[in-house]
Amino acid sequence: MKKLFSMLLLLCSVVLYPYYTKAQPKDTLPVRGFCIAAPTQAVLAPFIKFISEELAPRNINTLVLRVDFNYEYTSHPELRDPGALSKAQVKELVKVCKQHHIRLIPQINLLGHQSWATTTMNLLRVYPEFDETPWVKMPAKYEWPNADGLYCKSYCPLHPGVHKVVFELVDEICEVFEATAFHAGMDEVFYIGDSKCPRCSGLDKAELYAGEVWTIRNHLAGKGRQLWIWGDRLLDGKTTGMGEWEASMNNTHRAIDLVPKDIMICDWHYERPDKTPVYFASKGLSVITCPWRKPANALLQLKDMYDFRSTATAQMKPRYQGMMQTIWSDAGHFLDEFYGRGKPQEDTVNTSANCFRAVMQP
């Protein structure tokens, strides 16, 4: 029954797709994006094939790869993941994307997401002095909620040594990817301006967050590159009722009036098709809407984006930049899901592969 329902949902998405895009038939979204973890060496060849056979025919023009430490950095080899991609392997990705006119954007998580569950990520593992909350120890078994309020670690944006290391990584990865933009993540930052931090204590969290955005933006702009970030920390989780994941509950939301206007906001909402692109655009920011695994919501988000563009003023329309499908498994697991390999999922309707097929029609 679940398989039948899944097939019917996909059929409906194909039938209804013209309706969702008819608001302005000649309008082409500037960004038709796809975001996923950079493939491992073992998955590189099938992922390159996927780019040619699936992304290109669906008119995907932007590919954000979450690289983090999956590259053989020469500036900081101590931060490499085991079996990281080589320069030659990255150039294979660059080549296929150029062939299909796909803009390739690398991501390294900056500020937040410096740990996950019980694991400290490479930056703070190698450079623990950058930790915003070094007194919070990683648990043997992770649970949420917890007494320390630990979701993911952050680096201290005011540590005098952190940006030298971080920007050397950013410059190297942007150069090898031949990138004109860089995605800094910066989502779900729960630790910022901690009361025990000798540098950040007592400072305004919104100003700290905005200051880090400006620091990264200015570094990129000096090399002709644009900054992309996730948008959740710029939304008021309490006033909107969006809560602490898809929005901020620690007062960083006021940074929306402090950040530079030439950055790209990746506005993700996975449980509801919230119309927050209007809020970002009204603040002078360019925005793309980002679904994950619920096709019905994603189709509404896509329709909204076309509607926003078709009804906007001449000043507002260019800020509604389009849509980017996000994938939160690694490339290998996603390809297995997409091609129907491996263990079937319990929910055969709400999957990232189904969502991708629904909103990114060929």
C-alpha positions as CSV (number, residue, x, y, z in Angstrom):
1,M,0.0,0.0,0.0
2,K,2.8,2.4,0.9
3,K,4.5,1.8,-2.5
4,L,1.3,2.4,-4.3
5,F,0.7,5.6,-2.4
6,S,4.3,6.7,-3.2
7,M,3.7,6.1,-6.9
8,L,0.5,8.0,-6.8
9,L,2.2,11.0,-5.1
10,L,4.9,11.1,-7.7
11,L,2.3,10.8,-10.5
12,C,0.4,13.7,-9.0
13,S,3.5,15.8,-8.8
14,V,4.1,15.3,-12.5
15,V,0.5,16.2,-13.4
16,L,0.4,19.2,-11.1
17,Y,3.8,20.5,-11.8
18,P,2.7,22.8,-14.6
19,Y,0.0,24.3,-12.3
20,Y,2.6,25.1,-9.7
21,T,4.8,26.9,-12.2
22,K,2.2,28.5,-14.4
23,A,2.2,31.8,-12.5
24,Q,4.8,33.1,-14.9
25,P,5.5,30.5,-17.6
26,K,8.4,32.5,-19.2
27,D,10.0,33.1,-15.8
28,T,13.1,31.0,-15.1
29,L,14.3,30.7,-11.5
30,P,17.8,32.1,-11.3
31,V,18.8,29.3,-9.0
32,R,17.7,25.6,-9.4
33,G,20.0,24.1,-6.9
34,F,21.0,20.8,-5.3
35,C,22.9,20.5,-2.0
36,I,24.6,17.4,-0.7
37,A,27.7,16.2,1.1
38,A,30.7,15.9,-1.2
39,P,31.1,12.3,-2.4
40,T,33.8,10.1,-0.9
41,Q,36.4,8.6,-3.2
42,A,34.4,5.4,-3.6
43,V,31.3,7.2,-4.7
44,L,32.9,9.8,-6.9
45,A,32.4,8.0,-10.2
46,P,28.7,7.2,-9.7
47,F,28.1,10.7,-8.4
48,I,29.7,12.2,-11.5
49,K,27.4,10.0,-13.6
50,F,24.4,11.3,-11.5
51,I,25.4,14.9,-12.3
52,S,25.3,14.1,-16.0
53,E,22.3,11.9,-16.1
54,E,20.0,13.5,-13.5
55,L,21.1,17.0,-12.4
56,A,21.8,18.3,-15.9
57,P,18.6,17.0,-17.5
58,R,16.6,18.6,-14.7
59,N,18.2,21.9,-15.4
60,I,20.0,22.1,-12.1
61,N,22.3,25.1,-12.4
62,T,23.8,25.2,-8.9
63,L,25.5,22.4,-6.9
64,V,26.5,23.0,-3.3
65,L,28.8,20.4,-2.0
66,R,29.3,20.1,1.7
67,V,33.1,19.5,1.7
68,D,34.1,20.3,5.3
69,F,37.3,18.2,5.7
70,N,36.8,15.8,2.9
71,Y,39.6,17.3,0.9
72,E,43.4,16.8,0.9
73,Y,44.2,20.3,2.1
74,T,47.8,21.3,1.7
75,S,47.4,24.4,3.9
76,H,46.3,22.3,6.8
77,P,46.9,18.6,6.2
78,E,46.3,17.9,9.9
79,L,42.6,18.7,9.3
80,R,42.0,16.2,6.5
81,D,39.5,13.4,6.8
82,P,40.9,9.9,6.1
83,G,40.5,9.1,2.5
84,A,39.7,12.7,1.5
85,L,39.2,13.8,-2.1
86,S,42.4,14.7,-3.9
87,K,42.9,17.8,-6.1
88,A,42.6,15.6,-9.2
89,Q,39.3,14.1,-8.0
90,V,37.9,17.6,-7.3
91,K,38.9,18.6,-10.8
92,E,36.7,15.8,-12.2
93,L,33.8,17.3,-10.4
94,V,34.7,20.8,-11.7
95,K,35.0,19.4,-15.3
96,V,31.6,17.7,-15.3
97,C,29.9,20.8,-13.8
98,K,31.5,23.1,-16.4
99,Q,30.3,20.8,-19.2
100,H,26.7,21.1,-18.0
101,H,26.9,24.8,-17.0
102,I,26.4,24.0,-13.3
103,R,27.8,26.5,-10.8
104,L,29.8,24.6,-8.2
105,I,29.8,26.0,-4.6
106,P,31.8,24.3,-1.8
107,Q,30.7,24.5,1.8
108,I,32.7,24.3,5.1
109,N,30.6,24.7,8.3
110,L,31.8,27.8,10.0
111,L,31.0,29.1,13.4
112,G,28.5,26.3,14.4
113,H,28.4,22.6,13.7
114,Q,31.9,22.0,15.0
115,S,30.7,18.7,16.6
116,W,28.0,16.2,16.1
117,A,26.5,13.8,18.6
118,T,29.5,12.4,20.5
119,T,32.1,13.5,18.0
120,T,34.2,16.7,17.9
121,M,34.9,17.7,14.3
122,N,38.3,18.2,13.0
123,L,38.8,21.9,13.6
124,L,38.1,21.8,17.4
125,R,39.7,18.4,17.8
126,V,43.0,19.7,16.4
127,Y,42.6,23.3,17.7
128,P,40.7,23.0,21.0
129,E,41.7,26.5,21.9
130,F,39.1,27.8,19.3
131,D,36.2,26.2,21.3
132,E,33.6,28.6,22.5
133,T,32.7,26.3,25.4
134,P,35.7,24.1,26.2
135,W,34.2,23.2,29.6
136,V,31.4,21.4,27.9
137,K,32.7,17.9,27.4
138,M,31.5,15.5,24.7
139,P,29.2,12.8,26.2
140,A,29.8,9.1,25.8
141,K,26.1,8.8,24.8
142,Y,24.4,11.9,23.3
143,E,20.9,12.8,24.3
144,W,18.7,15.9,23.7
145,P,17.8,17.8,25.8
146,N,20.8,17.8,28.0
147,A,22.1,19.8,31.0
148,D,24.8,21.6,28.9
149,G,22.4,22.7,26.1
150,L,24.8,20.9,23.8
151,Y,23.6,20.4,20.3
152,C,26.7,21.2,18.3
153,K,29.9,23.0,19.4
154,S,30.9,26.4,18.0
155,Y,34.2,28.1,17.5
156,C,34.7,31.4,19.2
157,P,34.4,34.1,16.6
158,L,36.6,36.4,18.6
159,H,39.5,34.0,19.1
160,P,42.5,35.8,17.6
161,G,43.8,32.7,15.7
162,V,40.7,31.1,14.3
163,H,40.3,33.1,11.1
164,K,43.8,32.5,9.9
165,V,43.2,28.8,9.9
166,V,39.6,28.9,8.7
167,F,40.3,31.3,5.8
168,E,43.3,29.3,4.6
169,L,40.9,26.4,4.3
170,V,38.3,28.5,2.6
171,D,40.7,30.0,0.1
172,E,42.2,26.6,-0.8
173,I,38.8,24.9,-1.3
174,C,37.4,27.8,-3.3
175,E,40.5,27.8,-5.6
176,V,40.5,24.1,-6.3
177,F,36.7,24.2,-7.0
178,E,37.2,27.3,-9.1
179,A,34.3,28.8,-7.1
180,T,32.7,32.2,-7.4
181,A,30.8,31.6,-4.1
182,F,31.3,29.8,-0.9
183,H,28.7,28.4,1.5
184,A,29.6,29.0,5.2
185,G,26.8,27.1,6.8
186,M,26.3,29.1,10.0
187,D,23.0,27.3,10.9
188,E,21.8,26.1,14.2
189,V,24.3,28.1,16.3
190,F,23.3,27.4,19.9
191,Y,26.6,28.4,21.5
192,I,27.5,32.0,20.9
193,G,28.5,34.8,23.3
194,D,28.6,32.3,26.2
195,S,28.7,33.9,29.6
196,K,31.9,32.0,30.5
197,C,33.8,32.9,27.3
198,P,36.7,35.3,28.2
199,R,36.2,37.1,24.9
200,C,32.5,36.9,24.2
201,S,30.9,37.2,27.6
202,G,28.4,39.9,27.9
203,L,28.4,40.8,24.2
204,D,25.3,41.1,22.1
205,K,24.7,37.7,20.4
206,A,23.1,39.3,17.3
207,E,26.1,41.6,16.9
208,L,28.5,38.7,17.4
209,Y,26.7,36.7,14.7
210,A,26.5,39.6,12.3
211,G,30.1,40.4,13.0
212,E,31.2,36.9,11.9
213,V,29.0,37.1,8.8
214,W,30.7,40.4,7.9
215,T,34.2,39.0,8.6
216,I,33.6,36.0,6.3
217,R,31.8,38.1,3.7
218,N,34.6,40.7,3.5
219,H,37.3,38.0,3.2
220,L,35.4,36.4,0.3
221,A,34.5,39.7,-1.4
222,G,38.2,40.6,-1.5
223,K,38.6,37.7,-3.8
224,G,35.5,38.3,-5.8
225,R,33.4,35.6,-4.2
226,Q,29.8,35.7,-2.7
227,L,28.9,34.4,0.7
228,W,26.0,31.9,1.1
229,I,24.6,31.0,4.5
230,W,21.5,29.2,5.9
231,G,18.9,31.6,7.1
232,D,17.6,30.1,10.4
233,R,19.6,32.2,12.8
234,L,18.1,35.4,11.3
235,L,14.5,34.4,12.2
236,D,12.8,34.9,15.5
237,G,11.8,31.5,16.8
238,K,9.6,32.8,19.6
239,T,7.6,35.4,17.8
240,T,7.0,33.2,14.7
241,G,6.5,30.0,16.7
242,M,9.2,28.3,14.5
243,G,11.2,27.3,17.5
244,E,14.9,26.7,18.1
245,W,15.8,24.6,15.0
246,E,14.3,26.5,12.0
247,A,14.7,29.8,13.8
248,S,16.6,31.4,16.7
249,M,15.7,31.3,20.4
250,N,19.0,32.9,21.5
251,N,18.5,36.4,20.1
252,T,20.6,36.2,17.0
253,H,17.6,37.0,14.9
254,R,18.2,40.7,15.2
255,A,21.3,40.2,13.1
256,I,19.1,40.3,10.0
257,D,19.3,44.1,10.2
258,L,23.0,44.1,10.7
259,V,24.3,41.6,8.0
260,P,25.5,42.7,4.6
261,K,22.9,42.8,1.9
262,D,24.9,41.0,-0.8
263,I,24.9,37.6,0.8
264,M,22.6,34.7,-0.3
265,I,20.2,33.3,2.2
266,C,19.3,29.6,2.0
267,D,15.9,29.6,3.7
268,W,15.2,26.0,4.9
269,H,11.9,24.8,6.2
270,Y,11.2,21.1,6.3
271,E,8.0,20.6,8.3
272,R,5.9,23.5,7.0
273,P,6.1,25.6,3.8
274,D,6.6,28.9,5.8
275,K,6.6,32.0,3.6
276,T,9.7,33.5,5.2
277,P,11.4,34.3,1.8
278,V,9.1,37.4,1.8
279,Y,10.7,38.5,5.1
280,F,14.2,38.1,3.9
281,A,13.5,39.8,0.6
282,S,11.8,42.7,2.4
283,K,15.1,43.1,4.4
284,G,17.0,43.6,1.1
285,L,18.4,40.0,1.1
286,S,18.5,37.6,-1.8
287,V,16.9,34.3,-0.8
288,I,16.3,30.8,-2.1
289,T,13.9,28.3,-0.5
290,C,15.2,24.9,0.5
291,P,13.1,21.8,1.0
292,W,14.3,18.3,2.1
293,R,12.0,15.3,2.2
294,K,8.3,16.3,2.0
295,P,7.2,16.5,-1.7
296,A,3.8,18.1,-0.9
297,N,5.4,20.9,1.1
298,A,8.2,21.4,-1.4
299,L,5.7,21.8,-4.3
300,L,3.9,24.5,-2.3
301,Q,7.3,26.2,-1.6
302,L,8.0,26.1,-5.3
303,K,4.6,27.6,-6.2
304,D,5.2,30.3,-3.6
305,M,8.6,31.2,-5.2
306,Y,7.0,31.6,-8.6
307,D,4.1,33.6,-7.0
308,F,6.5,35.8,-5.1
309,R,8.4,36.6,-8.3
310,S,5.3,37.2,-10.4
311,T,3.7,39.6,-8.0
312,A,6.8,41.4,-6.7
313,T,7.8,44.9,-7.4
314,A,10.7,45.5,-9.7
315,Q,13.0,46.0,-6.7
316,M,11.9,42.9,-4.9
317,K,11.7,40.3,-7.7
318,P,15.5,39.8,-8.2
319,R,15.8,38.9,-4.5
320,Y,13.6,35.8,-5.0
321,Q,16.3,33.7,-6.4
322,G,14.8,30.2,-6.6
323,M,14.9,26.8,-4.9
324,M,17.6,24.4,-3.7
325,Q,16.9,20.7,-2.8
326,T,18.8,19.7,0.3
327,I,20.0,16.2,1.0
328,W,21.1,15.3,4.5
329,S,22.5,11.8,4.0
330,D,25.9,11.3,2.4
331,A,26.1,11.0,-1.4
332,G,26.4,7.2,-1.3
333,H,23.2,6.7,0.8
334,F,21.3,9.2,-1.3
335,L,22.3,7.4,-4.6
336,D,21.1,4.1,-3.1
337,E,17.8,5.8,-2.1
338,F,17.4,7.4,-5.5
339,Y,18.0,4.3,-7.5
340,G,16.1,2.0,-5.2
341,R,19.0,0.1,-3.8
342,G,19.6,-1.0,-0.2
343,K,17.2,-1.2,2.7
344,P,13.8,0.3,2.0
345,Q,12.8,3.3,4.1
346,E,9.8,3.0,6.4
347,D,8.3,6.1,5.0
348,T,8.2,5.6,1.2
349,V,6.5,8.9,0.5
350,N,8.4,11.5,2.4
351,T,12.0,10.9,1.2
352,S,14.6,13.3,-0.2
353,A,14.6,11.4,-3.5
354,N,10.9,11.8,-3.9
355,C,11.1,15.4,-3.0
356,F,13.8,16.0,-5.5
357,R,11.9,14.2,-8.3
358,A,8.7,16.2,-7.5
359,V,10.2,19.7,-7.6
360,M,13.0,19.3,-10.1
361,Q,11.2,18.0,-13.1
362,P,13.3,17.5,-16.3
